[in-house]
Structure formats: C-alpha cells, structure tokens
Amino acid sequence: MEQIYTTTDVYNYFSKRGIEVLPWPVKSPGLSLIESVRSKLKDKLKRSYEIREELVEDTERRWNNIETEYIVNLYQGMKRIIQTVVL
C-alpha cells in the first residue's frame, strides 16, 4: 500500500529532526527547478503528435538530452533566487 504524505507530515518530520524550513511563497513556479526544466522540455517538443507513443518517445529522448550544464546553472542560481525571496 502506498503511503500518502501531507504537508503536516513533512513539517512534523522536519521539526522532529531540527530542520529549519524557509518561508516559501505559495504557488511559486519561479522557485521550482523542475518547472524550469519542464518549460525547457516543453519548448523543444512538437505542438502535436499522431500517436501517444510518439509523444512519449520524443519526451524521453529530449529529457535524456537536457544538458548537465543547464541543470548545474539552475542549482547555482537558486541561492541568489532564494535570497531575493527571503529578503
């Protein structure tokens, strides 16, 4: 059986372990690295596909070809972005 976690469960987990949680704006896609990657991936996909399998194959191929440097740059930029939001 799959365990479903709620936000409260996650906050309790962090609290019990003394992990500080930063204040985070609700619905903030600009702070989500995966949203940046998803947007880049979406821009590379065709606008329509004949069959679902073609979409899946194209998505997998393009996902596997996302440059490591792009991901590294996203991570390196997060400190600046978070500081901007927190301050």
C-alpha distances in whole Angstrom, upper triangle without the diagonal:
4,6,9,13,16,19,20,17,19,22,22,21,24,26,25,26,29,28,30,29,32,32,31,32,30,29,31,31,34,32,29,30,27,29,32,31,29,33,35,32,33,37,37,35,37,37,36,35,36,33,29,29,32,31,28,30,32,30,28,32,33,30,31,34,34,36,35,38,37,34,36,38,35,34,37,38,35,37,40,38,36,40,41,38,38,42
4,6,10,13,16,17,15,16,20,19,18,21,23,23,24,26,25,27,26,28,29,27,29,26,26,27,27,30,28,25,26,23,25,28,27,26,29,31,29,30,33,34,32,35,35,34,33,34,31,27,28,30,28,25,28,30,27,26,29,30,27,28,31,31,33,32,35,33,30,32,34,31,30,34,35,32,34,36,34,32,36,37,34,35,39
4,6,10,13,14,11,13,16,16,14,18,20,19,20,23,22,24,23,25,26,25,26,24,24,26,26,29,26,24,25,23,25,28,27,26,29,31,30,30,34,35,33,36,36,36,35,37,34,30,30,33,30,27,30,32,28,27,31,31,28,29,32,31,33,32,35,33,30,32,34,31,29,33,33,30,32,35,32,30,34,35,32,32,36
4,7,10,11,9,11,14,14,14,17,19,19,20,23,21,23,21,23,23,22,23,21,21,23,23,26,24,21,23,21,23,26,25,24,27,30,28,29,32,33,32,34,34,34,34,36,33,29,30,32,29,27,30,31,28,27,31,31,27,29,32,31,33,32,34,32,29,31,32,29,28,31,31,28,30,33,30,28,31,32,29,30,33
4,7,8,6,7,10,11,11,13,15,16,17,19,18,19,17,19,20,19,20,18,19,20,21,24,22,20,21,20,21,25,25,24,27,29,28,29,32,33,33,35,35,35,35,37,35,31,32,34,31,28,31,32,28,28,31,31,27,29,32,30,32,31,33,31,27,29,31,27,26,29,29,26,27,30,27,25,28,29,26,26,30
4,5,5,7,9,10,11,13,14,16,17,19,17,18,16,18,17,16,18,15,16,19,20,23,20,19,21,20,21,25,25,24,27,29,29,29,32,34,33,36,35,36,36,38,36,32,33,35,32,30,33,33,30,30,33,32,29,31,33,31,33,32,33,31,28,30,31,27,26,29,29,25,27,29,26,24,27,28,24,24,28
4,5,5,6,9,10,11,12,14,16,16,15,15,12,14,14,13,14,13,14,16,18,20,18,17,20,19,20,23,24,23,26,28,28,29,31,33,33,36,35,36,37,39,37,34,35,36,33,31,34,34,30,30,33,32,29,31,33,31,32,31,32,30,27,28,29,25,24,27,26,22,24,26,23,20,23,24,21,21,24
4,5,5,6,9,10,10,12,14,15,14,15,13,15,15,15,17,15,17,19,21,23,21,20,23,23,24,27,28,27,29,32,32,32,35,37,37,40,39,40,40,43,41,37,38,40,36,35,37,38,34,34,37,36,32,34,37,34,36,34,35,33,30,31,32,28,27,29,29,25,26,28,26,23,25,26,23,22,25
4,6,5,6,9,10,11,13,14,13,15,13,16,17,17,19,18,19,21,22,25,22,21,23,23,24,27,27,27,30,32,32,32,35,37,37,40,39,40,40,43,40,36,37,39,36,34,36,37,33,33,36,35,31,33,36,33,35,33,34,33,29,30,31,28,26,29,29,25,26,29,27,24,26,28,25,24,27
4,5,5,6,9,10,11,12,11,12,10,13,14,14,17,16,17,18,20,22,19,18,20,20,21,24,25,25,27,29,29,30,33,34,34,38,37,38,39,41,39,35,36,37,34,32,34,35,31,30,33,32,29,30,33,30,32,30,31,29,26,27,28,25,23,25,25,22,22,25,23,20,23,25,22,21,25
4,5,5,6,9,10,10,9,10,8,11,12,13,16,15,17,18,20,22,19,19,21,21,23,25,26,27,29,31,31,32,35,37,37,40,40,41,41,44,42,38,39,40,37,35,37,38,34,33,36,35,31,33,35,32,33,31,32,31,27,28,29,26,23,26,25,22,22,24,23,19,22,23,20,19,22
4,5,5,6,9,10,10,11,11,14,15,17,19,19,21,22,24,26,23,22,24,25,26,29,30,30,32,34,34,35,38,40,40,43,43,44,44,47,44,41,41,43,40,37,40,40,36,36,39,38,34,35,38,35,36,34,35,34,30,31,32,29,26,29,29,25,25,28,26,23,25,27,24,22,26
4,6,5,6,9,8,11,11,15,16,17,20,20,22,23,24,26,22,21,23,23,25,28,28,29,31,33,33,34,37,38,38,42,42,43,43,46,43,39,40,41,38,36,38,38,35,34,37,36,32,33,35,33,34,31,33,32,28,28,30,27,24,27,27,24,24,27,26,22,24,27,24,23,26
4,6,5,6,5,7,8,11,14,15,18,19,21,21,23,23,20,20,21,22,24,26,27,28,30,32,32,34,36,37,38,41,42,43,43,46,44,40,40,42,39,36,38,38,35,34,36,35,31,33,35,32,33,30,31,30,26,26,28,25,22,24,25,21,21,24,23,19,21,24,21,19,23
4,5,5,6,7,9,12,14,16,19,20,23,23,25,26,22,23,24,25,27,29,30,31,33,35,36,37,39,41,41,45,45,46,47,49,47,44,44,45,42,40,42,42,38,37,40,39,35,36,38,36,36,33,34,33,30,29,31,28,25,27,27,23,23,26,25,21,22,25,22,20,23
4,6,8,10,12,16,18,20,23,23,26,26,28,29,25,25,27,28,30,32,32,33,35,37,38,39,41,43,43,47,47,48,48,51,48,45,45,46,43,41,43,43,40,39,41,40,36,37,40,37,38,35,36,35,31,31,33,30,27,29,30,26,25,28,28,24,26,28,26,24,27
4,6,9,11,15,18,19,23,24,26,26,27,28,24,24,25,26,28,30,31,32,34,36,36,38,40,41,42,45,46,47,47,50,48,44,44,45,42,40,41,42,38,37,39,38,35,35,37,35,35,32,33,33,29,28,30,28,25,26,27,24,23,26,26,22,24,27,25,23,26
4,6,9,13,15,18,21,23,25,25,27,27,23,24,25,26,28,30,31,32,34,36,36,38,40,42,43,46,46,48,48,51,49,46,46,47,44,41,43,43,39,38,41,39,36,36,38,36,35,32,33,32,29,28,29,27,24,25,26,23,21,24,24,20,21,24,23,20,23
4,6,10,13,15,18,20,22,21,23,23,19,20,21,23,25,26,27,28,31,32,33,34,37,38,39,42,43,44,45,48,46,43,43,43,40,38,40,40,36,35,37,36,32,33,35,32,32,29,30,29,25,25,26,23,20,22,22,19,18,21,21,17,18,21,19,17,20
4,6,10,12,16,18,20,19,21,21,18,19,20,22,24,25,27,28,30,31,32,34,36,37,39,42,42,44,45,48,46,43,43,44,41,39,40,40,36,36,38,36,33,34,35,32,32,29,29,28,25,24,25,23,20,21,21,17,16,19,18,14,15,18,16,14,17
4,6,8,12,14,16,16,18,18,15,16,18,20,21,22,24,25,27,28,30,31,33,35,36,39,39,41,42,45,44,40,41,41,38,36,38,37,34,33,36,34,30,32,33,30,30,28,28,27,23,23,23,21,18,20,19,16,15,17,16,12,14,16,14,12,15
4,6,10,12,15,13,16,16,12,14,16,19,19,20,23,24,25,27,28,30,31,33,35,38,38,40,41,45,43,40,41,41,37,36,38,37,33,33,35,33,30,32,32,29,29,27,27,25,22,22,22,19,17,18,17,13,12,14,13,9,10,13,10,8,11
4,7,9,12,12,15,15,12,14,17,19,19,21,23,24,25,27,29,29,31,33,34,37,37,39,41,44,43,40,41,41,37,36,38,37,34,34,36,34,31,33,34,30,31,29,28,26,24,24,23,20,19,20,18,15,14,15,13,10,11,12,9,7,11
4,6,9,8,11,11,9,11,14,16,16,17,20,20,21,23,25,26,27,30,31,34,33,35,37,40,39,36,37,38,34,33,35,34,30,31,33,31,28,30,31,27,28,27,26,24,21,22,21,18,17,19,17,13,14,14,12,9,11,12,8,8,12
4,6,6,10,10,9,11,15,16,15,17,20,20,20,23,25,24,26,29,30,32,32,34,36,39,38,35,37,37,33,32,35,33,30,31,33,30,28,31,31,28,29,28,27,24,23,23,22,19,19,20,18,15,16,16,12,11,13,12,8,9,13
4,6,9,11,10,11,15,16,14,17,20,19,19,22,24,23,25,28,29,31,30,32,34,37,36,33,35,35,31,31,33,32,28,30,32,30,27,30,31,28,29,28,28,25,23,25,24,20,20,22,20,17,18,19,15,14,16,16,12,13,16
4,6,9,9,9,13,13,11,14,17,16,16,19,20,20,22,24,25,27,26,28,30,33,32,30,31,31,28,27,30,29,25,27,29,26,24,27,28,25,27,26,26,23,21,23,22,19,19,22,19,17,19,19,15,15,18,16,13,15,18
4,5,6,7,11,12,10,12,15,14,14,17,19,19,20,23,24,27,26,28,30,34,33,30,32,31,28,27,30,28,24,26,28,25,23,26,26,23,24,24,23,20,19,20,19,15,16,18,16,13,15,15,12,11,14,13,10,13,16
4,5,5,8,9,6,8,11,11,10,13,15,15,16,19,20,23,22,25,27,30,30,27,28,28,24,24,26,24,21,22,24,21,19,22,23,19,21,21,21,17,16,18,17,13,15,17,15,13,16,16,12,13,16,15,13,16,18
4,6,8,10,7,8,11,12,11,13,16,16,17,20,21,24,24,26,29,32,32,29,30,30,26,26,28,26,22,24,25,22,20,23,23,19,20,20,19,16,15,16,14,11,13,14,11,10,13,12,9,10,13,12,10,14,16
4,6,9,8,9,12,13,13,15,17,18,19,22,23,26,26,29,31,34,33,31,31,31,27,27,28,27,23,24,26,23,20,23,23,19,20,19,19,16,14,15,14,10,11,13,10,8,10,11,7,8,11,11,9,12,14
4,5,5,7,9,10,11,13,15,15,17,19,21,24,24,26,28,31,30,27,28,28,24,23,25,23,20,21,22,20,17,19,20,17,18,17,17,14,12,14,13,10,10,13,12,9,12,13,10,11,14,14,13,15,18
4,5,5,6,9,10,11,12,14,16,17,19,22,23,25,27,30,29,26,27,26,23,22,23,21,18,18,20,17,14,16,17,13,14,13,14,11,8,11,10,7,8,11,10,8,12,13,11,12,15,16,15,17,20
4,5,5,6,8,10,10,12,14,15,16,20,21,22,23,27,26,23,23,23,19,18,20,18,15,15,17,15,12,14,15,12,14,14,15,12,10,13,13,10,11,14,14,12,16,17,15,15,19,19,18,20,23
4,5,5,6,9,10,10,12,14,15,18,19,21,22,26,25,22,23,23,19,19,20,19,15,17,18,15,13,16,17,14,16,16,17,13,12,15,14,11,13,16,14,13,17,17,14,15,19,18,17,20,23
4,5,5,6,9,10,11,13,15,18,19,21,23,27,26,24,24,23,20,20,21,18,15,17,18,14,13,15,15,12,13,14,14,10,9,12,11,8,11,13,12,12,15,16,13,15,18,18,17,20,22
4,5,5,6,9,10,11,13,16,18,20,21,24,24,21,21,20,17,17,17,15,12,13,14,11,9,12,12,8,10,11,12,9,8,12,11,9,11,14,14,14,17,18,16,18,21,21,20,23,26
4,5,5,6,9,10,11,14,15,17,18,22,21,18,19,18,15,14,16,14,10,12,14,11,9,13,13,10,13,15,16,12,12,15,15,13,15,18,17,16,20,21,18,20,23,23,22,25,27
4,5,5,6,9,10,13,13,16,18,22,22,20,21,19,16,16,18,15,12,15,16,12,11,15,14,12,14,16,16,13,13,16,15,13,16,18,17,17,21,20,18,20,23,22,21,24,27
4,5,5,7,9,12,14,17,18,22,22,20,21,19,16,16,17,14,11,13,13,10,10,13,11,9,11,13,13,10,11,14,14,12,15,17,16,17,21,21,19,21,24,23,23,26,28
4,5,5,7,10,12,14,15,19,19,17,17,15,12,12,13,10,8,10,10,7,7,10,10,8,11,14,15,12,12,16,16,14,17,20,19,19,23,24,22,24,27,26,26,29,31
4,5,5,8,9,11,13,17,17,15,16,15,11,12,14,11,9,12,12,9,10,14,13,12,15,17,18,15,16,19,19,17,20,22,21,21,25,25,23,25,28,27,26,29,32
4,6,8,9,12,14,18,19,18,19,16,13,15,16,12,11,14,14,10,12,15,14,12,15,18,18,15,16,19,18,17,20,22,21,22,26,25,23,25,28,27,27,30,32
4,7,9,12,13,17,18,17,17,14,12,13,13,9,9,12,11,7,10,12,11,10,13,16,17,14,16,19,19,18,21,23,22,24,27,27,25,28,31,30,29,33,35
4,6,8,9,13,14,13,13,11,8,10,11,7,7,11,10,8,10,13,12,12,16,19,20,17,18,22,22,21,24,26,25,26,30,30,28,30,33,32,31,35,37
4,6,7,11,12,12,13,10,8,12,12,9,10,13,13,11,14,16,16,16,19,22,24,21,22,26,25,24,27,30,29,29,33,33,31,33,36,35,34,38,40
4,7,11,13,13,15,12,10,13,15,12,12,16,16,14,16,19,19,19,22,25,26,23,24,28,27,26,29,31,30,30,34,34,31,33,36,35,34,37,39
4,7,9,10,12,10,8,12,13,11,12,16,16,15,17,20,20,21,24,27,28,26,26,30,30,28,31,34,33,33,37,37,34,36,39,38,37,40,42
4,6,7,9,6,6,10,11,10,11,14,15,15,17,19,20,21,24,27,29,27,27,31,31,30,32,35,34,34,38,38,36,38,41,40,39,42,44
4,7,9,7,8,11,12,12,14,16,17,18,20,22,22,24,27,30,32,30,31,34,35,33,36,38,38,38,42,42,40,41,45,44,42,46,48
4,6,6,7,9,10,11,13,15,16,17,19,21,22,23,27,30,32,30,30,34,34,33,35,38,37,37,41,42,39,41,44,43,42,45,48
4,5,5,6,9,10,11,12,14,15,16,18,20,21,25,27,30,28,27,31,32,30,32,35,35,35,38,39,37,38,41,41,39,42,45
4,5,5,6,8,10,10,12,14,15,16,18,20,24,26,29,27,27,30,31,30,32,35,35,35,38,39,37,38,42,42,40,43,46
4,5,5,6,8,10,11,12,14,15,17,18,22,25,27,25,25,29,30,29,31,34,34,34,38,38,36,38,41,41,40,43,45
4,6,5,6,9,10,11,12,14,15,17,20,23,25,23,23,27,27,26,28,31,31,31,34,35,33,34,38,37,36,39,42
4,6,5,6,9,10,10,12,14,16,19,21,24,22,22,25,27,25,27,30,30,30,33,35,32,33,37,37,36,38,41
4,5,5,6,9,10,11,12,15,18,20,23,22,21,25,26,25,27,30,30,31,34,35,33,35,38,38,37,40,43
4,6,5,6,8,10,11,12,16,19,21,19,20,23,24,23,25,28,28,29,32,33,31,33,36,36,35,38,41
4,6,5,6,9,10,11,15,17,19,17,17,21,22,20,22,25,25,26,29,30,28,30,33,33,32,35,37
4,6,5,6,9,10,14,16,19,17,17,20,22,20,22,25,26,26,29,31,29,30,34,34,33,35,38
4,5,5,6,9,12,15,17,16,17,20,21,21,23,25,26,26,30,31,30,31,35,35,34,37,39
4,5,5,6,10,13,15,13,14,17,18,18,20,23,23,24,27,28,27,28,32,31,31,34,36
4,5,6,9,11,14,12,12,15,17,16,17,20,21,21,25,26,24,26,29,29,29,31,34
4,6,8,10,13,13,12,15,17,17,18,21,22,22,26,27,26,28,31,31,31,33,36
4,6,9,11,11,11,14,16,16,18,20,21,22,25,26,26,28,30,31,31,33,36
4,6,9,7,8,11,12,12,14,17,17,18,22,23,22,24,27,27,27,30,32
4,5,5,7,9,10,11,13,15,16,18,21,21,21,23,26,26,27,29,31
4,5,5,6,9,10,11,12,14,16,18,20,20,22,24,25,26,28,30
4,5,5,6,9,10,10,12,14,17,18,18,20,22,23,24,26,28
4,6,5,6,9,10,11,13,16,16,16,18,21,21,22,24,26
4,5,5,6,9,10,11,14,15,15,17,19,20,21,23,25
4,5,5,6,9,10,12,14,14,16,18,19,20,22,24
4,5,5,6,9,11,12,12,15,16,17,19,20,22
4,6,5,6,10,11,10,12,15,15,16,18,20
4,5,5,8,10,10,11,13,15,16,17,19
4,6,7,8,10,11,12,14,16,17,18
4,6,6,6,9,10,11,13,15,16
4,5,5,6,8,10,10,12,14
4,5,5,6,9,10,10,12
4,6,5,6,9,10,11
4,5,5,6,9,10
4,5,5,6,8
4,5,5,6
4,6,5
4,6
4
